[in-house]
Amino acid sequence: MEIITFRTPGLGDQSYLLAHEGKGVLVDPQRDIGRFLAAATERDLELRFVLETHLHNDYVSGAEQAASRTGAELVLPAAAAAAYPYTPAFHLEDLAAGGGLSIRPVHTPGHTPEHTSYLVLIDQKPVAVFSGGSLLVASAGRPDLLGPERAPTLARLQYGSLHRLAALPRDVGLYPTHGEGSFCTTTGAGRYTSTIGAEQDGNPLLALPTAAALVDELLAEPMPIPAFYAYMGPANTLGVPPAPGLDLPEITVADLTDEVHVLDIRPRTAQAAGFLPGSIGIELAEDFGSWAGWLLPYGEPIVLVAEPGQDVADARTQLTRIGLDDVRGVIGDLGTAATARFELAELPAFLSRMPGAQVLDVRMPSERRTASLPGAIERFLPDLLTDGIPAELDPDRPVLVTCGSGRRAAIAATILTRHGYEPVVLTGAGAPHVAAAVAA
């Protein structure tokens, strides 16, 4: 048996392809299914099942399309009630894949009500479990994505689910869907895969004595929920069309209309030198799609701004993973239209010429608690759009924007600029260094 892992760092997720004696099982595929089907073809696999552990809240699933393309059997949790045909996975009712391979659904509610894990058996011996958003590496799937009203109940259910999986044999491999970097985890998940024994020994959530203790732990300090999550569950319940093609027409600034949102994917150094007024700059990186889905009005038309030679296809792929399909084109030459600017600066040089500068910290609340920034004005990056620019910021004075790496600060700078501020993005230092310098 071989389990191939497909890591999607920007979403903090893994999809899996299990191969055994010419049979294949695909687990929690994202919408860009080509990479999974290519791996199955390379191994000459007959894809028997496409499994979904739950109706995902963080990406558009490719399961329905993968099953349709290959003739595999689409399997969803029995209680998913999706609006398209699928085989319901009932608790402990095995699915025979052939060659001694069988899949045993295990109802593990908590992350979502219908959540189901899949225990892999070879000749009736348990060897691996695909745990989706239930038991994670050193963590567990968060129970609050369906709203605060249901969160305590789901957290109590998660307690039973975690211990149900932890009762499996110690040598069973653990293959969760959510991992490090995912907003579907309750805490910073560790490695991407593990074993049941390793989690029995080291997962702090399994050491909690009662369901009530787990509820308190999971709901004590919930992380923010990306705005696009609200659209993923409904999309995966109702079904989605195949992902659009990756080619985009080249357009010019003159082709822009008021209805489109301009998304600048160029490096932040290029954005600092000049960008289109009113556009939002999100430098293309692994988490580009997540930030675009969080910061742009969901489903409204988009135009990209890219440098020559940039991987626009990657940007398009990341957007389609979360259902942002309406991308009208790409602008490769801004000409003289790029009149808005922000500054990139090292901290010591900035403070030497701007003593007593106002500082805007756009990190998450949990980051600020770990390393505070005395005197800084605090506003988490997405809240600049939902809650507005902090009233304490003086538009007549430059504002140093920091996030610890400069990436989110550069995004914030394009937002601040449209409101008439003169932002300076900190580069080359993390938040603790800012705190020490400002305090001095």
C-alpha positions in Angstrom: 0.0 0.0 0.0 1.1 3.5 -0.8 -0.4 6.8 0.3 0.5 9.8 -1.8 0.1 13.2 0.0 -0.8 16.3 -1.9 0.0 19.4 0.2 -1.7 22.7 -0.5 0.2 25.1 1.9 -1.9 28.2 1.2 -4.9 26.5 2.6 -3.1 24.3 5.2 -4.7 21.2 3.7 -3.7 17.7 2.4 -5.5 15.5 -0.1 -4.5 11.9 -0.4 -4.3 9.1 -3.0 -4.2 5.6 -1.7 -2.8 2.9 -4.0 -3.0 -0.8 -3.4 -2.7 -3.6 -6.0 -3.9 -1.5 -8.9 -6.8 0.1 -7.0 -6.9 3.7 -6.0 -8.9 5.8 -3.4 -8.8 9.6 -3.6 -9.6 11.4 -0.3 -10.7 15.1 0.0 -9.6 16.3 -3.4 -9.6 20.0 -4.1 -11.0 21.5 -7.2 -7.9 21.4 -9.3 -8.2 17.6 -9.8 -5.7 17.3 -12.6 -2.8 16.7 -10.2 -4.6 13.8 -8.5 -5.8 12.2 -11.7 -2.3 12.5 -13.2 -0.8 10.7 -10.2 -3.4 7.9 -10.5 -2.6 7.6 -14.2 1.1 7.4 -13.6 0.6 4.5 -11.3 -1.9 2.8 -13.6 -4.6 2.8 -10.9 -8.3 2.1 -11.2 -9.8 4.7 -9.1 -12.5 2.9 -7.1 -13.6 5.5 -4.6 -13.5 9.3 -4.1 -14.1 9.9 -0.4 -15.2 13.1 1.3 -14.8 13.3 5.1 -17.1 16.3 5.3 -18.7 19.2 3.5 -15.6 21.5 3.5 -15.7 25.0 4.7 -12.3 26.1 3.4 -12.3 25.1 -0.3 -14.4 24.0 -3.2 -14.3 20.3 -3.5 -13.2 18.5 -6.6 -14.7 15.1 -5.5 -17.8 15.2 -7.7 -15.8 16.1 -10.8 -13.1 13.6 -10.1 -15.6 10.8 -9.7 -17.4 11.9 -12.9 -14.2 12.0 -14.9 -13.0 8.6 -13.8 -16.1 6.5 -13.1 -15.1 6.1 -9.5 -17.8 5.9 -6.8 -18.4 9.1 -5.0 -18.7 8.6 -1.2 -19.9 11.2 1.2 -20.9 11.0 4.9 -24.4 9.6 5.0 -25.8 12.8 6.7 -24.2 15.2 4.2 -27.4 15.4 2.2 -25.6 16.9 -0.8 -27.8 17.9 -3.8 -26.1 15.5 -6.2 -25.9 11.7 -6.4 -23.4 10.0 -4.0 -23.0 6.8 -2.0 -23.7 7.4 1.6 -21.0 6.3 4.0 -22.8 4.7 7.0 -21.0 4.2 10.3 -19.0 0.9 10.3 -20.4 -0.3 7.0 -17.4 -1.3 5.0 -16.8 -0.4 1.4 -14.9 -3.1 -0.5 -12.3 -1.8 -3.0 -10.9 -5.2 -4.1 -7.5 -6.8 -3.6 -8.1 -7.1 0.1 -8.6 -3.4 0.5 -11.6 -2.1 2.3 -12.7 1.3 3.7 -14.6 1.5 7.0 -16.5 4.8 7.6 -16.4 6.0 11.2 -18.8 8.7 12.2 -16.7 11.4 13.9 -18.9 14.5 14.3 -17.4 17.7 15.8 -15.8 19.7 13.1 -19.1 19.4 11.3 -22.2 17.3 12.2 -21.9 14.8 9.4 -18.1 14.4 9.6 -16.9 10.9 8.9 -13.4 9.5 9.1 -12.3 6.5 6.9 -10.4 3.6 8.4 -8.3 1.7 5.8 -8.1 -2.1 6.2 -5.8 -4.5 4.3 -7.1 -8.0 4.7 -9.2 -6.7 7.6 -6.1 -5.3 9.4 -6.4 -1.5 10.2 -3.4 0.3 8.7 -4.4 3.9 8.3 -7.2 6.4 9.0 -8.2 9.5 7.0 -9.4 11.7 9.8 -10.3 14.9 7.8 -11.1 17.6 10.4 -11.4 15.4 13.4 -8.2 14.1 15.1 -5.3 16.2 13.8 -1.6 16.2 14.5 -1.3 17.7 18.0 -4.7 19.3 17.5 -8.3 18.9 16.4 -10.7 20.4 13.9 -12.4 23.5 15.2 -16.1 23.2 16.0 -17.2 26.9 15.5 -17.2 27.3 11.8 -21.0 26.7 11.6 -21.7 29.5 14.1 -21.3 30.2 17.8 -24.7 28.8 18.6 -23.8 25.2 17.5 -20.1 25.4 18.6 -20.5 24.0 22.2 -22.5 21.0 20.9 -20.0 20.3 18.2 -17.2 20.6 20.6 -18.7 18.1 22.9 -19.2 15.7 20.0 -15.6 16.3 19.0 -14.5 14.9 22.4 -16.1 11.6 21.7 -14.8 11.5 18.1 -11.2 12.2 19.1 -11.3 9.4 21.7 -13.0 7.0 19.2 -10.1 7.5 16.8 -7.5 7.4 19.6 -8.7 3.9 20.5 -7.4 2.5 17.2 -4.2 0.5 17.3 -1.1 2.5 17.9 0.6 1.7 14.6 -2.3 3.0 12.5 -1.2 5.9 10.4 -3.1 9.2 10.9 -3.8 11.2 7.7 -5.8 14.4 8.5 -7.0 16.8 5.8 -6.3 20.0 7.9 -2.8 20.8 9.1 -0.4 23.6 9.8 -1.6 26.9 8.3 -5.3 25.9 8.2 -8.0 28.1 9.8 -9.9 24.9 10.3 -7.7 23.8 13.2 -8.2 24.8 16.8 -4.5 25.3 17.5 -1.4 25.4 15.4 -1.4 21.9 14.1 2.0 20.3 13.8 3.3 17.8 11.3 1.0 16.9 8.4 0.7 13.1 9.2 1.3 11.0 12.3 0.3 7.8 14.0 -2.4 7.0 16.5 0.3 6.1 19.0 2.1 9.4 18.6 -1.2 11.2 19.2 -2.0 9.1 22.2 1.4 10.1 23.7 1.5 13.8 22.6 -1.7 15.3 21.5 -2.6 17.7 24.4 -6.4 17.6 23.6 -6.5 13.9 24.2 -5.1 14.5 27.7 -8.1 16.6 28.7 -10.2 14.7 31.3 -13.8 15.6 30.2 -15.9 16.8 27.3 -16.5 20.0 29.2 -12.7 20.6 29.5 -12.4 20.1 25.7 -15.3 22.6 25.1 -13.5 25.2 27.2 -10.2 24.6 25.4 -11.6 24.7 21.9 -13.7 27.7 22.4 -11.5 29.8 24.6 -9.7 31.8 22.0 -11.1 31.0 18.5 -9.2 32.1 15.5 -10.8 34.5 13.0 -12.8 32.8 10.3 -11.9 33.8 6.7 -14.8 35.6 5.0 -14.9 33.2 2.1 -15.6 30.2 4.4 -19.3 31.3 4.5 -19.6 30.3 0.8 -17.7 27.0 0.7 -20.2 24.8 2.7 -23.1 25.8 0.5 -21.1 25.3 -2.7 -20.0 21.8 -1.7 -23.6 21.0 -0.6 -25.2 22.1 -3.9 -22.3 21.1 -6.2 -20.1 23.1 -8.5 -19.1 23.0 -12.2 -15.7 22.0 -13.3 -13.0 24.6 -12.7 -12.5 27.1 -15.5 -9.5 27.1 -17.7 -6.3 28.9 -16.6 -5.8 31.1 -19.7 -6.7 34.8 -19.3 -7.0 37.5 -21.9 -4.6 40.4 -21.7 -6.4 43.7 -21.3 -5.3 47.3 -20.7 -6.2 49.8 -18.1 -8.5 51.4 -20.6 -10.6 48.2 -20.6 -11.4 48.4 -16.9 -15.0 49.0 -15.8 -16.4 50.1 -12.4 -17.8 46.7 -11.7 -14.4 44.9 -11.5 -12.0 44.7 -8.5 -8.4 45.1 -9.5 -6.1 42.6 -7.8 -2.4 43.4 -8.0 -0.3 40.2 -7.7 3.1 41.7 -8.4 5.9 41.6 -5.8 5.5 44.2 -3.1 8.6 46.0 -4.3 6.8 46.6 -7.7 3.6 47.6 -5.9 5.5 50.1 -3.8 6.9 51.7 -6.9 3.4 52.3 -8.2 0.0 50.7 -8.4 -3.5 51.5 -9.7 -5.4 53.7 -7.3 -8.2 51.7 -5.7 -6.6 48.3 -6.4 -5.7 45.9 -3.7 -2.2 44.4 -3.7 -1.8 40.8 -2.7 1.7 39.6 -3.7 1.4 36.1 -5.4 2.5 33.5 -2.9 1.2 30.2 -1.5 -1.6 32.0 0.5 -2.6 34.4 -2.2 -5.9 32.8 -2.8 -6.9 32.7 0.8 -6.2 36.4 1.2 -8.0 37.3 -2.0 -11.1 35.3 -0.8 -10.9 37.0 2.6 -10.5 40.6 1.3 -12.5 40.9 -1.9 -16.3 40.9 -2.1 -17.0 37.2 -2.8 -18.0 36.3 -6.4 -17.6 39.7 -7.9 -15.5 40.1 -11.1 -11.8 40.4 -10.8 -9.0 41.7 -13.0 -5.4 40.8 -12.2 -2.3 43.0 -12.5 0.8 40.9 -13.1 4.5 41.4 -14.1 5.7 39.8 -17.3 6.5 36.2 -16.7 4.6 35.9 -13.5 2.7 32.6 -12.9 -0.8 33.9 -13.6 -2.0 30.3 -14.0 -1.0 29.7 -10.3 -3.0 32.8 -9.3 -6.0 31.5 -11.3 -5.7 28.1 -9.7 -5.7 29.4 -6.2 -8.7 31.5 -6.9 -10.7 28.7 -8.4 -10.0 26.5 -5.4 -12.3 28.8 -3.4 -14.8 29.4 -6.2 -13.5 32.8 -7.4 -14.1 32.0 -11.1 -15.0 35.4 -12.5 -11.6 36.6 -13.5 -12.0 38.9 -16.6 -8.3 39.2 -17.6 -4.8 40.3 -16.7 -3.1 43.7 -17.1 0.6 43.4 -17.8 1.5 47.0 -18.5 0.2 49.7 -16.2 1.9 52.5 -18.1 1.5 55.9 -16.4 -1.7 54.9 -14.7 0.1 53.5 -11.6 0.1 56.7 -9.6 -0.5 55.4 -6.1 2.5 54.4 -4.0 3.6 53.3 -0.6 7.1 53.1 1.0 9.1 50.1 2.0 11.6 50.8 4.8 13.8 49.2 7.4 12.9 50.0 10.9 16.0 51.8 12.1 16.2 54.1 9.1 12.5 54.9 9.4 12.6 55.7 13.1 15.7 57.9 12.7 13.9 60.2 10.4 10.5 59.8 11.8 10.8 59.6 15.6 7.6 59.0 17.4 6.0 57.6 14.3 2.4 56.2 14.5 2.4 52.4 14.2 -0.4 50.2 12.8 -0.2 46.5 13.8 -2.3 44.4 11.4 -1.5 40.9 12.9 -4.1 38.5 14.3 -5.1 39.0 18.0 -3.4 35.8 19.0 -0.1 37.0 17.5 -0.4 40.3 19.3 -0.9 38.5 22.6 2.3 36.5 22.0 4.4 39.5 21.1 2.8 42.8 21.9 3.7 46.1 20.4 3.4 48.9 23.0 1.8 52.1 21.7 0.7 50.6 18.4 -2.8 51.0 17.0 -4.2 47.5 16.4 -6.4 46.4 13.6 -6.3 42.9 12.0 -5.8 43.2 8.3 -9.3 42.1 7.1 -10.9 44.4 9.7 -9.5 47.4 7.8 -12.2 46.6 5.2 -15.0 45.5 7.5 -14.5 47.9 10.4 -12.7 50.7 8.6 -9.5 52.5 9.2 -8.9 53.2 13.0 -10.0 56.6 13.9 -6.8 57.1 15.9 -4.7 57.1 12.8 -3.7 60.6 11.7 -3.8 60.9 7.9 -1.4 63.9 8.0 1.4 61.8 9.4 3.1 58.7 7.9 2.1 55.4 9.4 4.4 52.5 9.9 2.5 49.3 9.1 3.8 46.0 10.5 2.8 42.4 10.6 5.9 40.6 11.5 7.0 39.7 7.9 5.8 42.6 5.8 3.4 40.6 3.6 0.2 41.6 5.3 1.5 45.1 5.9 2.0 45.5 2.2 -1.6 44.5 1.6 -2.7 46.9 4.2 -0.7 49.7 2.6 -2.7 49.5 -0.6 -5.9 49.8 1.4 -4.6 52.7 3.5 -3.4 54.5 0.3 -6.9 54.6 -1.1 -8.0 56.4 2.0 -5.4 59.1 1.7 -2.8 57.8 4.2 1.0 57.6 3.6 1.9 54.1 4.7 5.4 52.8 5.2 5.7 49.1 5.2 8.2 47.6 7.6 10.6 45.1 6.0 13.4 43.0 7.4 12.2 42.7 11.0 9.5 41.0 13.0 7.0 42.4 15.5 9.2 41.8 18.5 11.9 43.9 17.0 9.4 46.7 16.4 8.3 46.5 20.0 11.8 46.9 21.3 12.7 49.7 18.9 9.5 51.7 19.5 9.8 51.2 23.3 13.4 52.6 23.1 
